[in-house]
Amino acid sequence: MTRESVASNEELFRKVNERIEDLSTPVAPDDEGMEFLCECDREGCYEKVKVTRAEYESVRATSTHFIVLPGHEDPTVEHIAHTTERFFVVEKEGEAARDAVETDPRSNE
């Protein structure tokens, strides 16, 4: 899988998660029943991650941060910034970080 297609997958999952978050505004910020898509760069990964709206908002506050399942991190383009029992927050580095900032749907609003 090329770097461009990996970035496209991550961008798509982030946009889907943004839509999930938009539709979940009636849900309490600390409700643990929310499910978002893993934002990893693995081809064919459509796994879900349990994340509260407050946790999601905290991660999305930084354009280079993504939510992934434990073990789905890619050390060639990111490092683990934070861990929980349910998910990891990874921070993109180098070109992947630039791509994340440029394609962040919140910065393009």
Secondary structure in CASP SS format (residue, H / E / C, confidence):
PFRMAT SS
TARGET T0000
AUTHOR 0000-0000-0000
METHOD secondary structure of the structure
MODEL  1
M C 1.00
T C 1.00
R H 1.00
E H 1.00
S H 1.00
V H 1.00
A H 1.00
S H 1.00
N H 1.00
E H 1.00
E H 1.00
L H 1.00
F H 1.00
R H 1.00
K H 1.00
V H 1.00
N H 1.00
E H 1.00
R H 1.00
I H 1.00
E H 1.00
D H 1.00
L H 1.00
S C 1.00
T C 1.00
P C 1.00
V C 1.00
A C 1.00
P C 1.00
D C 1.00
D C 1.00
E C 1.00
G C 1.00
M C 1.00
E E 1.00
F E 1.00
L E 1.00
C C 1.00
E C 1.00
C C 1.00
D C 1.00
R C 1.00
E C 1.00
G C 1.00
C C 1.00
Y C 1.00
E C 1.00
K E 1.00
V E 1.00
K E 1.00
V C 1.00
T C 1.00
R H 1.00
A H 1.00
E H 1.00
Y H 1.00
E H 1.00
S H 1.00
V H 1.00
R H 1.00
A C 1.00
T C 1.00
S C 1.00
T C 1.00
H E 1.00
F E 1.00
I E 1.00
V E 1.00
L C 1.00
P C 1.00
G C 1.00
H C 1.00
E C 1.00
D C 1.00
P C 1.00
T C 1.00
V C 1.00
E E 1.00
H E 1.00
I E 1.00
A E 1.00
H E 1.00
T E 1.00
T C 1.00
E C 1.00
R C 1.00
F C 1.00
F E 1.00
V E 1.00
V E 1.00
E E 1.00
K E 1.00
E C 1.00
G H 1.00
E H 1.00
A H 1.00
A H 1.00
R H 1.00
D H 1.00
A H 1.00
V H 1.00
E H 1.00
T C 1.00
D C 1.00
P C 1.00
R C 1.00
S C 1.00
N C 1.00
E C 1.00
END
